[in-house]
Amino acid sequence: MNSRQRRGVILLLLSVLCALGAFVGVLSVIRDVESKVGPERTAYRLTSDVPAYQALDPGQFEQVAIPERWLPATAVTDLARVRGKIAVTPLHKGSLLQNDMVVDRPALKPGQQEIAIMIDAATGVAGKINPGARVNIYATFEGKRAEDKPVSKVIVANAQVIDRGKLTPLENKDPGDTRSSSTRRATEAVPITFALSTADAQRVAYAESFATHVRLALVAPGTEAAIPPGERTYTLDGDK
């Protein structure tokens, strides 16, 4: 073997040693990263905004893999756990779904009963009434005699909404219906279900049957104060 061949062999050996050193270095870096990152777990991220109190749907989330050591303890890792739940606050696209973002759909308490009434878009706060919301229910009655003034009353204060149905076409009104023309013009409405005591359920049923108009007023969360008796009934004479 001449000197040129020896130099070639030496360079080849050096190249092999360098390659082995680089390979060992890469393995070391990978092990170091794995030790710092650790195993990954499945979590879920919102693909769209979700309004407060709206029921959650699996189609609103996408699956993501996040290192377990960086995953919040409250993160939802099983989408089945949110079935039948609603958003407790407005949820924003791109947010990681966590347990404290959702609550169970409102249910009946002892002594309560469900009652549903049809509400059109205008009287239903344009679609902002969702399960979990609190509303005041107002009804307007015509005077019993010609000289009597129309009166607006708070039928139920802080009524709890437990469900909102789908937009439904209304049946044609009976020509003999004495309700106002604005009520008769509504062609579509949404069934809103409340959890009420027996007395409040009777008040709502009476208002739906005999009031010229029934409206819902959304109550801001945390402000469910009682309405003073003097403010539960209104007539135009009261502003004079």
C-alpha positions in Angstrom: 0.0 0.0 0.0 1.5 3.3 -1.1 1.3 6.6 0.8 -1.6 7.8 -1.3 -3.7 4.7 -0.5 -2.8 5.0 3.2 -4.0 8.6 3.2 -7.2 7.5 1.6 -7.9 4.8 4.2 -7.1 7.3 7.0 -9.5 9.9 5.5 -12.2 7.2 5.1 -11.8 6.1 8.7 -12.0 9.7 9.9 -15.2 10.2 7.8 -16.7 7.1 9.4 -15.8 8.3 12.9 -17.2 11.7 12.2 -20.5 10.2 10.9 -20.7 8.0 14.0 -20.0 11.0 16.2 -22.8 13.0 14.4 -25.2 10.1 14.7 -24.5 9.8 18.4 -25.0 13.5 18.8 -28.3 13.4 17.1 -29.5 10.5 19.3 -28.4 12.5 22.3 -30.4 15.5 21.2 -33.5 13.4 20.5 -33.3 11.7 23.9 -32.8 15.1 25.6 -35.9 16.6 23.7 -38.0 13.5 24.6 -37.0 13.8 28.2 -38.0 17.4 28.3 -41.2 17.1 26.2 -42.4 13.7 27.3 -45.4 11.7 25.8 -48.2 13.5 24.0 -51.9 13.4 24.8 -55.0 14.2 22.7 -56.8 17.5 23.4 -59.4 19.5 21.5 -59.3 23.0 20.0 -62.3 25.1 18.9 -62.7 25.6 15.2 -65.3 28.3 15.5 -66.7 30.8 18.1 -69.3 29.4 20.4 -71.7 31.9 22.2 -72.4 31.6 25.9 -75.1 29.0 26.9 -75.0 27.3 23.5 -75.0 23.5 23.4 -71.7 22.0 22.3 -71.4 19.9 19.2 -68.4 17.6 18.4 -68.1 19.3 15.0 -67.0 22.5 16.7 -63.7 21.0 17.7 -60.5 19.6 16.1 -58.2 17.0 17.7 -54.6 18.2 18.6 -51.6 16.4 20.1 -50.0 18.3 23.0 -47.1 17.1 25.3 -48.5 15.8 28.5 -46.3 18.0 30.6 -47.6 21.1 29.0 -51.3 20.1 28.9 -53.4 21.9 31.5 -54.9 19.7 34.2 -58.4 21.0 33.2 -58.0 20.2 29.5 -60.7 18.0 28.0 -59.1 14.8 26.6 -62.3 12.9 26.0 -64.9 14.7 23.8 -67.6 12.4 25.2 -67.4 14.3 28.5 -68.9 17.4 26.9 -71.9 15.7 25.5 -75.1 17.4 26.7 -73.2 20.3 28.1 -73.3 24.0 27.2 -70.7 26.8 27.1 -70.6 28.8 30.4 -69.0 31.8 28.7 -68.3 32.8 25.1 -65.7 30.5 23.6 -63.3 31.7 20.9 -61.9 29.9 17.9 -58.5 28.4 18.5 -59.0 28.1 22.3 -58.1 24.8 24.0 -61.3 23.2 25.4 -61.2 22.9 29.2 -63.6 21.5 31.8 -64.2 24.9 33.4 -65.5 26.3 30.1 -68.6 24.1 30.1 -71.5 23.2 32.5 -74.3 20.7 32.4 -77.4 21.7 30.6 -79.9 23.2 33.1 -82.3 20.6 34.6 -85.4 20.8 36.7 -85.1 21.2 40.4 -87.6 19.7 42.9 -90.9 21.5 42.7 -90.2 22.8 39.2 -91.9 21.9 36.0 -91.2 22.5 32.3 -93.4 24.8 30.3 -92.7 25.9 26.7 -94.1 28.9 24.8 -93.6 30.0 21.2 -91.5 33.2 20.9 -90.8 35.0 17.6 -87.4 36.5 16.8 -88.3 40.0 18.0 -89.7 39.0 21.4 -87.0 36.4 21.9 -84.1 39.0 21.9 -83.2 38.0 18.3 -81.8 34.6 19.0 -79.8 35.5 22.2 -82.0 33.4 24.5 -80.1 30.1 25.2 -80.2 27.3 27.8 -79.0 28.6 31.1 -80.1 32.2 30.5 -82.3 34.1 32.8 -85.2 36.3 31.4 -88.0 38.4 32.6 -91.3 37.5 31.0 -93.5 40.5 30.2 -97.2 40.4 29.0 -99.3 43.2 27.7 -103.1 43.0 28.3 -105.8 45.1 26.7 -108.3 46.8 29.1 -111.4 44.9 30.0 -113.6 47.8 29.2 -113.3 50.4 26.4 -112.2 53.1 28.8 -109.5 50.9 30.5 -105.9 51.5 29.5 -103.7 48.7 28.2 -101.3 47.4 30.9 -97.9 45.7 30.8 -97.0 43.3 33.6 -93.9 41.3 34.6 -95.5 37.9 34.7 -92.3 36.0 35.9 -89.0 37.5 36.9 -85.7 35.7 36.4 -87.2 32.7 34.7 -84.7 30.0 33.9 -84.4 28.9 30.3 -83.6 25.2 30.0 -84.0 24.7 26.2 -84.4 26.5 23.0 -86.0 24.7 20.1 -85.7 25.2 16.3 -87.4 27.9 14.3 -90.9 26.6 13.5 -93.6 27.9 11.1 -96.6 29.2 13.0 -100.1 27.9 12.2 -102.5 30.4 10.6 -104.3 32.5 13.3 -108.0 32.1 13.8 -109.8 35.1 12.2 -111.6 35.5 15.6 -108.2 35.8 17.5 -108.3 38.9 19.5 -104.6 39.3 19.8 -102.8 42.3 18.3 -102.0 42.5 14.6 -98.2 42.5 15.4 -98.7 39.1 17.0 -100.7 37.7 14.1 -98.0 38.9 11.6 -95.4 36.6 13.1 -95.0 33.6 10.8 -92.1 31.8 12.5 -91.3 31.3 16.2 -88.9 29.3 18.4 -90.2 27.2 21.3 -88.5 28.4 24.6 -88.7 26.0 27.5 -88.6 27.3 31.1 -88.1 25.6 34.5 -90.8 27.2 36.7 -92.8 26.7 39.9 -96.4 25.7 39.5 -97.6 29.3 40.2 -95.2 30.8 37.6 -96.1 28.2 35.1 -99.8 29.1 35.5 -98.9 32.8 35.0 -97.1 32.1 31.8 -99.9 29.8 30.5 -102.4 32.5 31.3 -100.4 35.2 29.6 -99.9 33.1 26.4 -103.6 32.5 26.3 -105.0 35.9 27.0 -102.2 38.6 26.6 -102.0 40.5 23.4 -98.3 40.1 23.4 -95.7 38.2 25.4 -92.0 39.4 25.5 -88.8 38.1 27.0 -86.1 40.5 28.4 -82.7 38.9 28.8 -81.2 39.4 32.3 -77.5 40.0 32.5 -75.6 37.3 34.4 -75.1 38.2 38.1 -77.9 40.8 38.1 -80.9 38.6 39.0 -82.3 41.0 41.5 -85.9 40.9 42.5 -88.2 43.5 40.8 -90.0 45.7 43.3 -93.8 45.3 43.4 -94.2 48.9 42.2 -92.2 48.2 39.0 -94.0 45.0 38.0 -97.0 46.8 36.4 -96.8 49.6 33.8 -99.3 51.9 32.1 -98.8 55.1 30.1 -100.4 57.0 33.0 -97.4 56.1 35.1 -95.2 58.4 33.0 -97.4 61.4 33.4 
